[in-house]
Amino acid sequence: MSGHGTPIPMSSHRSATLNGTAEVPGDKSISHRSLILGALSVGETVITGLLEGQDVLDTAKAMQAMGAEVVRDDDGTWRVHGVGVGGFAEPDQVIDCGNSGTGVRLIMGAMATSPIAATFTGDASLNKRPMARVTDPLALFGAQAVGRSGGRLPMTIVGAHDPLPVRYTVPVPSAQVKSAVLLAGLNAPGQTVVIEHEATRDHTERMLAGFGAEITTEDTDEGRVITLTGQPELTPQTIAVPRDPSSAAFPVCAALITEGSDVLVPNIGLNPTRAGLFTTLREMGADLSYENEREEGGEPVADLRARFSPDMKGIEVPPERAASMIDEYPVLSVVAAFAEGQTVMRGVKELRVKESDRIEAMATGLRANGVEVEDGPDWWIVHGRGQGNVPGGATCASHLDHRIAMSFLVMGLASQSPVSVDDGGPIATSFPVFEPLMAALGADIRRG
């Protein structure tokens, strides 16, 4: 059963060619942070291009529940009237974050140093995911967390009345954990310091600086050291959300494996902490080019052009690249199935605690569709069959995971036989226009 209602079985069929322009939704990471930082500012933040997927809409509702005024104009512009740092009100109801690990962890951080309590829950998938990785560092500020065994939702956070600044080394590469600590540090006196051994996506640091926080980043022998001075007054901003590189991955990868394809994906954020997939695809021999490179709102942006690439080769993806493409490994493994030779992915244990165990989910589905896969605790290897040689023909479990569902639907576009997923409903959490967008390019994806 989907956490989003009745399951929606879907299947994808071999498609003649994909052509056209793919207008993918706004960046999910930046959309979440725009709403939260807008709510922590004094005055009105104006947001265009916000991703209106369920994950982000749940964050908008959470900000309303905590006292911010969040409205959507008829033209799709969003306006957030903030309450200021430390100004959150105690919500009257449980905060339901749906499927969004990013949303719940960032919101927990943002309220953990305010003297309020809030109870969080989510769908069946989110309620299985570990929260201790966030609640442990939040406890250092003085916050308390009470949840189910294993640090799982539903969970109540009691914010610190007299928060302390924190110096915290992130134990695993996680932008969510880093961001939760930084957001908590906003309402703590003095300086909160976060140290990460591997750089993760830095949208929070960039956006905090844009909203007027005093924040510095320094690469040292200890790692990347981020220092935030607490209790600023954040200044509201006008934000144009770039389009999501994680969503762009699906039409891009579909074009690379579908014969005769030529797809343009405009206005994609190419923050170097997010663009690892595109670097990897080019190393494999993909015909993928950046056009009209520019900067918007402090973020590098370009138009991506992806063309059918029948001669791609398997490679060993550098483990240190994992943090910059962690959400894209499922669809990369699909591309790897159509390449020649082995694609080796290491240092990816984070995939086992995403919306699903993504290594297990993809390995099982690939094998069912005739692709050989080896896997271990933090690695997997896809043995490519070469262009046109992937059998397909199986139904794959999506495990309430939007990226698993979309990855297998991309696979079916170039397989010998159709590929099905048991439930495509979760796709709406991040990519609500996936079906019409892919259909407009020429993809044969069907419900039922």
C-alpha positions in Angstrom: 0.0 0.0 0.0 1.3 3.4 -0.9 1.6 6.1 1.7 -0.1 8.3 -0.9 -3.3 6.2 -1.4 -4.2 3.3 -3.7 -1.1 1.9 -5.5 -0.7 3.1 -9.1 0.9 0.3 -11.2 2.8 1.7 -14.1 4.8 0.2 -17.1 7.2 1.6 -19.6 7.6 0.3 -23.1 10.4 0.5 -25.7 10.2 3.9 -27.3 11.2 5.0 -30.7 13.0 8.2 -29.8 12.8 11.0 -27.2 13.0 14.5 -28.5 12.1 18.0 -27.2 12.5 20.2 -24.2 12.0 18.8 -20.7 10.9 21.5 -18.2 11.7 19.7 -15.0 10.4 21.1 -11.6 12.3 23.4 -9.3 15.1 22.1 -7.1 13.6 20.2 -4.1 16.5 21.0 -1.7 16.4 24.7 -2.4 12.6 24.7 -2.3 12.6 23.3 1.3 15.2 25.7 2.4 13.5 28.7 0.8 10.4 28.1 2.8 12.2 27.4 6.1 14.6 30.4 5.9 11.7 32.6 4.7 9.8 31.6 7.8 12.8 32.5 10.0 13.2 35.9 8.4 11.5 39.2 9.4 9.3 40.3 6.5 8.2 38.8 3.2 10.3 36.3 1.1 9.1 35.9 -2.5 9.8 32.5 -4.2 9.3 31.7 -7.9 9.9 28.3 -9.4 9.1 26.4 -6.1 8.7 22.7 -6.5 5.1 22.0 -5.8 5.6 18.3 -5.1 4.0 16.8 -2.0 7.3 16.9 0.0 7.7 20.6 -0.3 4.0 21.3 0.2 4.3 19.4 3.5 7.1 21.7 4.5 5.0 24.8 3.6 2.2 23.4 5.9 4.7 22.9 8.7 5.9 26.5 8.4 2.2 27.7 8.6 1.6 25.5 11.6 4.6 27.2 13.4 3.2 30.7 12.8 4.6 31.8 9.4 2.1 33.1 6.8 2.7 31.1 3.6 0.5 31.9 0.5 0.6 30.9 -3.1 -0.5 33.5 -5.7 -2.5 32.4 -8.8 0.6 32.8 -11.0 2.6 30.2 -8.9 4.6 32.8 -6.9 4.9 31.9 -3.2 5.1 34.5 -0.4 6.4 33.7 3.1 5.9 36.2 5.9 8.4 35.1 8.5 8.4 35.2 12.3 12.1 35.7 12.7 14.8 33.6 14.3 13.5 32.1 17.5 9.9 33.2 16.6 8.3 29.8 15.9 5.0 29.2 17.7 4.1 25.8 19.1 2.0 23.9 16.6 -1.5 22.9 17.6 -1.4 19.6 15.6 1.1 16.9 14.7 3.4 17.9 11.8 3.0 15.4 9.0 6.1 15.4 6.7 4.8 12.7 4.4 7.6 11.1 2.6 10.3 13.8 3.1 13.4 13.0 5.1 14.8 16.3 4.1 11.7 18.2 5.3 11.4 16.6 8.7 15.1 16.7 9.6 15.5 20.4 8.5 12.3 21.4 10.4 13.5 19.6 13.5 16.7 21.5 13.4 15.0 24.8 12.8 12.8 24.5 15.8 15.2 22.6 18.2 16.5 25.8 19.8 13.1 27.5 20.3 11.2 26.9 23.6 8.4 24.9 21.9 7.4 21.3 21.4 6.4 19.7 18.2 5.4 16.1 17.2 6.4 14.8 13.8 5.1 11.9 11.8 5.2 10.7 8.1 4.2 8.0 5.8 5.1 4.3 6.2 8.4 4.9 4.5 9.5 7.9 6.5 8.4 6.4 9.8 11.0 3.6 9.2 13.9 6.0 8.6 16.5 6.8 11.3 16.2 10.1 13.0 18.9 9.7 15.7 21.5 11.0 13.3 19.7 14.4 13.7 18.3 14.2 17.2 21.7 13.2 18.7 23.4 16.5 17.7 20.3 18.5 18.5 20.5 17.2 22.0 23.9 18.9 22.3 22.0 22.3 22.0 19.7 21.2 24.8 16.8 19.8 22.8 15.0 16.6 23.8 13.6 13.9 21.5 11.1 11.1 22.4 10.2 8.7 19.6 9.7 5.1 18.8 12.4 2.5 19.3 15.4 2.9 17.0 14.9 6.7 16.9 11.9 6.5 14.6 8.9 8.6 14.0 6.4 9.5 15.3 8.6 11.7 17.5 8.2 14.7 19.7 11.0 17.3 19.9 11.1 19.6 22.9 13.1 22.6 22.0 15.9 24.0 24.2 14.9 26.9 26.5 18.5 28.0 26.9 20.3 26.6 23.9 24.1 26.3 23.8 26.3 26.7 20.8 27.7 23.4 19.4 30.8 22.2 17.7 29.9 19.0 15.9 31.7 16.7 13.5 29.2 15.0 11.1 29.9 11.2 11.4 28.5 10.4 7.9 28.3 12.5 4.8 24.8 14.0 5.1 23.7 17.4 4.0 20.5 16.9 6.1 22.4 16.4 9.3 24.7 19.3 8.6 21.8 21.5 7.7 19.8 20.6 10.8 22.7 21.5 13.0 23.2 24.8 11.2 19.5 25.7 11.4 19.5 24.9 15.1 22.6 27.1 15.5 20.7 30.1 14.2 18.9 30.6 17.6 21.9 29.6 19.8 24.2 32.3 21.1 27.8 32.5 20.0 29.3 30.4 17.2 28.0 26.9 16.1 30.7 25.0 14.2 30.0 22.0 11.9 32.9 19.9 10.5 32.4 17.5 7.6 35.1 15.2 6.4 33.4 14.9 2.9 31.8 17.9 1.3 28.0 17.5 0.9 25.6 19.8 -0.9 26.0 23.3 0.3 22.7 24.9 -0.4 22.1 25.7 3.3 25.4 27.6 3.6 24.8 29.5 0.4 21.3 30.4 1.4 22.1 31.3 5.0 24.6 33.8 3.6 22.1 35.1 1.1 19.6 35.7 3.9 22.2 37.7 5.9 23.6 35.2 8.4 27.3 35.5 9.3 28.7 32.2 8.1 32.1 31.1 6.9 33.5 27.9 5.3 37.1 26.8 5.5 38.8 23.7 4.1 41.3 22.5 6.8 43.2 19.3 7.6 40.3 18.5 9.9 37.9 18.7 7.0 35.4 21.4 5.9 34.8 23.7 8.8 31.6 25.7 8.7 31.1 28.5 11.3 27.8 30.2 11.9 27.3 33.1 14.3 24.0 32.7 16.1 21.0 34.9 16.6 21.1 37.0 13.5 18.1 38.9 12.0 17.6 37.2 8.7 16.6 39.5 5.8 13.8 38.3 3.5 14.8 37.5 -0.1 13.5 37.1 -3.6 14.4 33.6 -4.7 14.2 32.1 -8.2 14.5 28.4 -7.6 16.7 26.7 -10.2 15.4 23.4 -11.7 16.3 20.2 -9.9 19.3 18.3 -11.1 18.0 15.1 -9.4 14.8 15.4 -11.4 16.7 16.3 -14.6 18.6 13.0 -14.2 15.6 11.0 -15.4 14.9 12.6 -18.9 18.7 13.0 -19.3 19.4 9.3 -18.7 16.4 8.2 -20.7 17.7 10.2 -23.7 21.2 8.6 -23.4 19.8 5.0 -23.7 16.9 5.5 -26.1 17.9 5.3 -29.8 17.9 8.6 -31.8 17.1 10.8 -28.8 18.0 14.5 -28.4 16.6 16.2 -25.3 17.2 19.7 -23.9 16.7 20.2 -20.1 16.9 24.0 -19.4 17.8 25.9 -16.3 19.4 23.1 -14.3 21.2 23.9 -11.1 24.8 22.8 -11.4 26.1 23.4 -7.9 29.3 21.3 -7.8 28.0 19.5 -4.7 25.1 18.2 -6.7 26.4 17.6 -10.2 28.4 14.4 -9.8 26.0 12.3 -11.9 26.6 14.5 -15.0 30.4 14.3 -14.5 30.1 10.5 -14.2 27.9 10.1 -17.3 30.4 12.1 -19.4 33.3 9.9 -18.1 31.2 6.9 -19.4 31.1 8.5 -22.8 27.7 10.1 -22.7 26.9 12.8 -25.3 25.9 15.3 -22.6 26.8 19.0 -23.0 26.3 22.2 -21.0 24.8 25.2 -22.8 24.2 28.8 -21.8 26.2 28.4 -18.5 25.4 31.2 -16.1 24.9 32.1 -12.4 21.5 32.8 -10.8 20.9 33.5 -7.2 24.4 32.5 -6.2 24.0 29.0 -7.9 25.6 27.9 -11.2 23.0 27.1 -13.8 23.1 25.7 -17.4 20.9 24.1 -20.0 21.7 20.3 -20.4 21.6 18.7 -23.8 21.5 14.9 -23.8 21.7 12.8 -27.0 21.5 9.0 -27.5 24.9 7.5 -26.6 25.2 3.9 -27.7 28.9 3.4 -26.9 29.0 4.2 -23.2 31.5 2.2 -21.1 31.3 1.1 -17.5 33.6 3.0 -15.1 34.6 3.0 -11.4 32.8 5.9 -9.9 35.2 7.7 -7.4 33.9 7.1 -3.8 34.5 10.7 -2.9 32.0 11.7 -5.5 29.2 9.9 -3.8 27.9 12.8 -1.7 27.4 14.9 -4.9 25.2 12.3 -6.5 23.8 10.1 -3.8 20.2 10.4 -5.0 21.2 9.6 -8.6 22.8 6.2 -8.1 19.5 4.3 -8.9 19.1 5.8 -12.3 22.9 5.6 -12.9 22.6 1.9 -12.4 20.0 1.8 -15.1 22.4 3.6 -17.5 25.1 1.2 -16.4 23.0 -1.7 -17.6 23.1 -0.4 -21.1 26.8 0.4 -21.1 29.6 -2.1 -21.9 31.5 -3.5 -19.0 31.3 -3.0 -15.3 30.2 0.1 -13.4 31.5 0.0 -9.9 29.9 2.2 -7.2 31.6 2.3 -3.7 31.1 4.4 -0.6 27.4 4.4 -1.0 26.1 3.0 2.3 23.9 6.1 2.7 21.7 4.5 0.0 20.6 1.8 2.4 18.8 4.4 4.7 17.0 6.5 2.1 13.3 6.3 1.3 14.1 2.6 0.8 17.2 0.4 0.8 18.1 1.7 -2.6 20.9 -0.8 -3.2 18.7 -3.7 -2.4 15.8 -2.4 -4.4 17.7 -1.6 -7.5 19.8 -4.8 -7.4 16.7 -7.0 -7.1 14.9 -5.2 -9.9 17.9 -5.2 -12.2 18.4 -8.9 -11.7 14.8 -9.6 -12.4 15.2 -7.7 -15.7 18.2 -9.8 -16.8 21.1 -7.6 -15.5 23.8 -9.1 -13.4 24.5 -7.2 -10.2 26.9 -7.7 -7.2 26.3 -5.8 -4.0 27.7 -5.4 -0.5 27.1 -3.2 2.5 28.4 0.0 0.9 29.0 -0.9 -2.8 27.5 -2.5 -5.8 28.6 -3.4 -9.3 26.4 -3.5 -12.4 27.6 -5.7 -15.3 26.5 -3.8 -18.4 24.9 -5.7 -21.2 25.4 -3.0 -23.9 22.9 -1.0 -25.8 19.8 -2.9 -26.9 20.7 -6.1 -24.9 18.8 -5.5 -21.7 15.9 -8.1 -21.6 13.4 -6.3 -19.3 10.1 -7.9 -18.8 9.8 -7.9 -15.0 7.7 -6.0 -12.4 9.7 -4.2 -9.8 8.8 -3.1 -6.3 9.1 0.7 -5.8 9.2 0.4 -1.9 7.3 3.7 -1.6 10.4 5.3 -3.2 9.9 7.9 -6.0 13.5 7.5 -7.4 13.2 3.7 -7.6 9.9 3.9 -9.5 11.2 6.5 -12.0 14.5 4.6 -12.5 12.8 1.4 -13.6 10.4 3.3 -15.8 13.4 4.9 -17.5 14.8 1.4 -18.0 11.8 0.1 -19.8 12.1 2.8 -22.5 15.1 1.0 -24.0 14.6 -2.6 -22.8 13.6 -5.5 -25.1 10.4 -6.0 -23.1 8.4 -3.6 -20.9 9.4 -2.9 -17.4 6.7 -2.4 -14.7 6.6 -1.0 -11.2 4.0 -2.0 -8.6 3.4 1.6 -7.5 4.2 4.8 -9.2 2.2 7.0 -6.8 5.3 8.1 -4.8 6.7 9.9 -7.9 4.4 12.8 -7.0 6.5 13.6 -3.9 9.3 15.1 -6.0 8.3 15.1 -9.7 4.5 15.6 -10.0 4.7 16.3 -13.8 6.9 13.2 -14.6 4.3 11.4 -16.7 3.2 14.2 -18.9 6.7 15.5 -19.3 8.1 12.2 -20.4 5.0 11.6 -22.7 5.7 14.9 -24.4 9.2 13.7 -25.2 7.8 10.6 -26.8 8.1 8.1 -23.9 5.6 5.2 -23.8 4.7 5.0 -20.1 1.3 3.7 -19.1 -0.7 3.3 -16.0 -2.2 -0.1 -15.1 
